[in-house]
Structures are given as C-alpha cells and as structure tokens.
Amino acid sequence: MAIQSLGVGSGLALDDLVTQLLEAERKPKTDRLDKREEKVEAQLSGIGQLKSKMDDFKKSVDDLRFDYELRGRKALTSHPSETLEPFTADASNSATAGNYKIAVTQLASGSRIETNNAVNPSDPSLAGFANSKSEVITTGSGNNGSLTFKVGTDSFTVNVTEGMTLEQLRAKVNSNKDNFGVNASIINTGTTDGGARLVFSSTITGAGNDLRIINDNDIAELNRVSTESSDGLTSYLAPKESAKNAQVTIDGIVAESSTNEFKNVIENVSFEVSELSSLDALGDPMTSKLEIGFDTEGVEKKIRDFVDNYNSLMSEITKLTRYGQSDLEDDGPLAGDFMARNIESSLAGIISSSVPGSALGTLFQLGVSFDDDNKLQISETDEFGIDSGQKRLTAALEDNFDEISNLFTGDDGIASKLYDFTYEYTTFGGLLRTREQAFKDERESISDQRERLELQMSNYEQVLRSKYQNLDKTVAQLNQTGSALMAALGG
C-alpha cells in the first residue's frame, strides 16, 4: 500500500520537517534579494526625484538663456476713469521706451442697411413691408432671382424664389456657408407706416467697406432689399450707417485703423481699442497714458524662479545623499553617489563663474549670492560691507537692464552653460536616464533570480520528499516487523 503523505506510515512529523528545511534554505536567500530590491527601488525612486528637480531647474534656466526673454518691453497704461479702459497695449522687445497720451475718439464699425418704411412717399417703388415677418418678397409668377452680398472681394449669393418671405430670406442669409460676416434680422416697428424692417449688418469694418446688396436679375420687387442694380448704375437702398475706421489721437496727432487694432502706429507697439475715451466737463476726450518701458518685473521673476529652483534642487540632492547620523537613521537612497555630488559641485562652479562679455560680470553683481548653506539668496541685508542683494538687483534692473541679458545668454552666458550641463543629464539617453535604466535592469535581474530561486526550491523539495518518503517507508516496515515479533513472542 503506497504512502500518500509523509509521516503517515512512520507516525513522524516529516511534512513539518521538510517545510522547516525548505524555509531554512529559502529565507537567507530571499532576505538578500529583498534587501537588494529594497535598495534598488529606493535608488530608482531617488534618481526619479533628482531627474524631476533637474527638469524644473532646466526650465527656469531655459527662460534665461535667450536674449529675447531678457530684453522684454512692457506697455503700461493708466486711464482717467477707473471703470473705463478704452484700450490695451503690447510692446515688442525692440520697442523704444517712451510716454504717450492717447484718446479713443471713434471705434471701427461695419455698415448697416435697412429696408424702407412700409409706406415710402419719396419712392413708392422702394416701399418696405407690412408689419409681419411672413410678408412675401416676390409675388409675381416666375419671379426667381438672386441677391449677391459683397464687401470688397468677399461675397456670397442667396437665391430668392417666388413666394419667399422675409423670415425665409433672413434664414438663408444667416445660414449661407460662404457668409463672411453679414447678419440679417427683422424689426417689427408696430406701426402701419413703419411695417416690418429687414436689417442687414456687416461685421467688416473700415471706411470704404460698406455692404453692397446686388439685384443680380434686376427683378423690380427685389429692389426693395437691394442697394444697386446688376450693372451698378442704379442705386436703391443706401446704408443707414457706413463702415468706419477706428480713430485715436496720439499726443494730439490723429491716427486711424480699419479695425480696432492699431499696429506699429507707434513703432513696435500694438494696441486695441474697445471703448470711447471718457469726456471732460467741456465734452472733449480725456487722454490715457501709455508708457513703454523695460519689463523689469518679468525679468526679476525669472531670476527669482531660477534661485528657487536651484535651491530646491540642492535640497533634494542633500536629502538623497545624506548619511544617517545614527544606527536608527537610514542613509539617503543615493548616499555617497558620485553622480549627485558631481551635479552639485559642477552647478555651483558654473554659477560662481564670471562672464567676460557682461558689464555685470557675475551673478553677485546681480544680487545673487551663496548663503552659509551653499544655497542661493537675494539678501535683504547688506553683505560684506556692500549693498544687499535686493538693492544690487534693483540697481541692475534699473541701470543695466540689457547687461542682464549679456550675463545669462550667449555661449559664455551662465544660463547657457547651466542649460548645456543639465541637458546632458536630463535628455533622453542622458546620464540620469541611463542611470535610471541601469537600476531598472538590476530590478529585472532580481526578479529573474527570484524565479530561479523558486525553481531551485521546488527541485530541492522534491529531493527532500523523496528522501523522507523512503525513510517513512523504512520506519513503517520496522514498526510492522516489531509488531509482528511482539505478537509472536506474546503468543
């Protein structure tokens, strides 16, 4: 009879013994793998954190390494009324600093055409429509034609069929796929004489851009909704409002634009008008002030972001590379790591360097210095018997604005060197990513070793079970023999 489980025949706890032997064999190897994996995971996480901080720092450096980022001009406006802002302005980096007084006297607008009153004594043939949107435009049999709406080179055509109503024409105009900016609407005057007025408004602004509605087939009934005949020789409806230019005065000089945007009227400056300037007690437009100056606030923010991101990166390196102060305190995941320390020392060296092409020379002259913890600072108090970092920064922004660009940009610029250095680490295939991949490969290797260990343990278990199964059988047979002897002797 075959023994189904270890120890059944002998009565010995052989299953427990095999389990204990397997655990004794597996545990030290598993513990080593666990420890290695924990360390690799920590290192991988540490490299990821370092890479993230390096990316943030590289971004702040990137904002400083181009000339156009640091020679910005800013358009500042102030208006006589706190609730009225007649225009907004922008200046390119090549704009010349200056001050201007500007008043908005006219906004650009499109043209507007209206049909006549239902009763029109001056020209009965051009009389409008009764007080209903369902009024029929063409009544005669076979009166099918078209209207072409045109402003400059833009145009679209609407077919007008026999029996079409005002409402249907309005819908066809507004839904035309080629409509370039014409809106049709109906106003019911509520009077017999006024009737229903069909109104066409154009969004195309600028003097000379009046909307034209051409009666393509010269159907008499369509004259009531047209501005001219097919050949343009006969006029019908005239614009109630003509298209107009926007108009401003700049230091008393009148300037116009076909739209509400003025570009390069002041060289390298653009501004957009949206409201008429408020009037003084005499009814004259009140001027707003436009100042074109250096964008000192924007540049200062870039410098402060640079300082903050550098300090954040250094704090991260310190945390990742620290050694525990006692047996109870763990080391950082990158403790003693040569790459992290090289990043720290190399960045500090670049930041401390001088730039021959800049009158400022160093970041210290810009107000940026190292503190006692090797972090960057813009100090609020005097340093070494000279002005504080904040005072030096303010002086550079006010007196040497363009020299700030020379300090950071160009081949020898500090930002250019810092960007090139960080790029080597953070780019795809760079040093940090290569290091990260090495840790990932090691993690994969540990996983493979776990699989091999489990295979080895499975084979080892089979060996143990085979060995103790024979022992179980032997003891069982001895027990049977002993029992037989005892029975024989007792008999």
Helices and strands as residue ranges (DSSP letters): H 14-62, H 67-70, E 73-78, E 87-91, E 98-106, E 112-114, G 124-126, E 145-151, E 154-160, H 166-175, E 182-188, E 196-202, E 212-215, G 220-225, E 228-229, E 246-250, E 253-257, E 261-266, E 269-273, E 288-294, H 296-321, H 338-352, G 363-366, E 369-370, E 376-377, E 382-383, E 386-388, H 389-399, H 401-408, H 414-426, H 431-490
